[in-house]
Amino acid sequence: MELATPPNTPAQPVILTPLVRLLRFCARWIDWIVAIVLVISSAPVGFVISGAPLVLPHPNFADDSWMVDIVYKATSGTWLGRDVVFTYGILYQWIIAVPSRVVGFSLGTARQLPENVLLALTIIITFGISKLLLSSAPAWKRALFLILAVGFFGTYWTFIARTSAELSTFAIFLVCVDHVLKGKMRVGVASSLMAIASISAFMLSADTGIYSVLAFLIVLGTFTILAWNSRNQLLLVLKIGIASTTCFAALAVLVNTLLNRRPFAFQFLRDAFAIVSTYRWIETTPIAKQDAWFAACVAAVGFLTMLLAWHWRDNTSTALTRRSSFLLSAPVFAFAMLQTGLVRADWYHISVALYPIIVFVLMILLGSGPLRPTPSILLPLLAIAGSSVLAGPSGLLNLRVMVQNYQIARSTNCPSEEFSYLDRTCFGLPQGEIIKRTTPYLQEHTQPKDLLLIYPYENEFGDAARRQVAGGVLQNYLVGGQYLIRRQLQGLEKQRPAYGLYFVDNKMVWQIDGISNFSRTPEVWLYMQSHYRAQDEIISGVFAIVRDDSRAARIYQKASSLPRLRGSSRVTHDAETIDIGAVDWPEGADFLKLKMTVGYPVTWKLRKASELSMFLQLADGSVKQVNLVIPPNVPTEVWLYPWEETDLSTFLSFSELDWHTGKRPPVTRVQLYIKRHDWYSQLPTSVTVQEADAVRLEMN
Amino acid sequence: MTATSGGTTWRLRKDWIPAALSAIALLAVATFSRRAEWSEPPRVSAVTRGVSKLRVPVGAKVVGFVDYVAAVPDKEALGKLNLTARGWSASCVPGTTIVSVAAVIDGKAVAETKQFSERPDVSAAYDQAEFLRSGWNLWFSLEKDSIRGHALSFRAVNSKGDSQELPSVKFDLTSSADR
């Protein structure tokens, strides 16, 4: 369809020239313009210039802590992947720490500015993906794609930036292989680009790295299937596979050498695998019914759209998204990425897990190539309608929010007396009061170069006092499996922090997923107990602890065997209670220690572990429930404190006389309750208790 | 339409119509959409009414439910059954709380608990913060003979003395007693 008027139309007045040129320029560069406008409009100029505090009505010292702490660590030369293990890698740390290095570190800037950087990164990466996969589409379609993808679904920037990076590795692999097969790119160039993308993904985060490997396999697999009848093409795919794997190995050696000075230790890769391998048993949560329905509907419509697109595929099209290679590999990759939301199935993770499906569907609708007039009008409208049915526009598309970002005249006070101000942050009470009390205490009692031990996970408290938090793993709740336990304890033993903070489980300190912090990481708690003693209770439930190496030699565990708890039971159905057995609880014992194995069929590796709760029946008729995370098929020492978790603080006392106090009715029976989180959970097949002891901690 | 100036001719390309319509549609959505942002979890709908907000029945003084009842033969004491029951119970009378939940056989209490744990799912389902500490667990042993042919029920009592037999999941203790 040509809408231009015949050539004999009278010329327009010359005065229109600048407007015409401007329109022409905008039409040509609209994708760039939109990307730049989105980045600029979301920049926190007002926050940076005004010096106004960040307002956190409900401080979350678990998640806020990792973000603030990795920024603080970056500003003082401690790097993820080299010095500390965490889900994220050195590249992610470097990126989010840039603003704080420029404007100066404070709790407020370290919490707020990474979000803005990650939003900008998401916009840039999504724009890059559109340039790669919608290269043949007009600029306005790429602009529309960017607005819909980021403006409607690009929430949770800390996470979506990572997902965007995973999608970008997929796009890079797809385009590189496609270009090689079409003779537009050399194998060496393509392989190098693919290897750089993959190693960067690993340096961004462990998950991103693993997903990049998955994308690599899916893309190569797809092209292998499609080139099956052409020996030359098959050979090229094989060459790309070998060359990019070799390049990746070479880059991995290089990165290892730079980070760890040991070329073949592959420590950062091993760390990444260790973190990812715990995901299916340490971070499992159930899916809510309404979330499951919603996600299933979105996924079904998404995959149906991809199926229809497959039906109308056109391998001669200039649009990559119309061709078999994209239409075969994209659904497989999107399906694989649903894992993120199925294992830890809260809405936060589900919404991010659905993002790849949404992105691919938008690409199909907007990257359809040359079409007849009706579909060329309908498909973009369908993309807009579909997006607006699923979600409303985010603040990124809200003019008022954009203007607010540039509002420099801001109050530097907290909104009300319900907040406590510290270091450019207004913390909601009562949590705000805790950090406000601990900060001067730490500054007064420690030197700037002193390291701190923080238990269980509130690293932000160390950063508030401008003290480094020690340990081989960033936060204790990630310490799962022998490798990470060893890394954490080696880190603590090497750094030997002189002081620390111990937060007792109570209403202020989350038990993440309802799991006692002691039972989650007993090894770390026992290390702390045997190397530190409480110096002060700064505020109720928060103890200042000081290193006392003499304790390690003086403290010992006195174990009394509980043979009646040993045995093996088969798990036959969901929501089953297994009677571990009756207990003759020795007087004065402090802990129940079980060496046990929860046996799962091999399919758990594709699903997620079940919910495990130990019920300890006590002599006074009460019951203590302890939720557990236990690695499947691995004999594991499970430590349980049968009474109030707050009493655990007494074990940090310098005198043993304080340790065994409080109301402690004996344990009379132990049962294990096993329940699948949801349909995706794998039910164990057996539970075996190899050893059972009642343990008393004593000190010479 | 053609605009000519200084020898430069700009001809609107054929995709200006979908581009313009898309821009208008996008602007309309951005301006008028009242849908929640993507970060908001889906709302409970008729489809998922199984988890929708629940209402306390009019006039009820004590509410609750027995979620789970199981019996396991005692490994060491032949003829005995170890029973586990879990559920929740809350008082609907302002200013009162549940003080006890008892397992009852033939009108006689055979076990009782006065300890309650947090049940955020219950308080969320009823949208009642007062229902948070409503969870209970009961553990008790019974002779197998005391189960056969008898009905086991659970009764909750609030601090004002109002009591209510709690509805329960279906359970069959006879087969456990016969094992």
Interface residues (C-beta under 8 A of the other chain):
Chain A: M1 E2 L3 A4 T5 P7 T9 A11 Q12 V14 L16 T17 V20 R21 L23 R24 A27 P138 W140 L144 I147 G151 F152 F153 T155 Y156 A288 K289 Q290 D291 W293 F294 W347 Y348 S351 P373 S376 I377 P380 L381 I384 A385 S387 S388 V389 L390 A391 G392 P393 S394 G395 L397 N398 R564 A575 E576 T577 D579 G581 A582 F615 Q617 G621 S622 V623 Q625 R669 Q671
Chain B: M1 T2 A3 T4 S5 G6 T8 W10 R11 L12 R13 K14 D15 W16 I17 P18 A19 L21 S22 A23 A25 L26 V29 A30 S33 R34 R35 A36 E37 W38 S39 E40 P41 P42 R43 V44 S45 V47 T48 G50 V51 Y68 A70 V72 D74 K75 E76 N82 T84 A111 E112 T113 Q115 S117 N137 W139
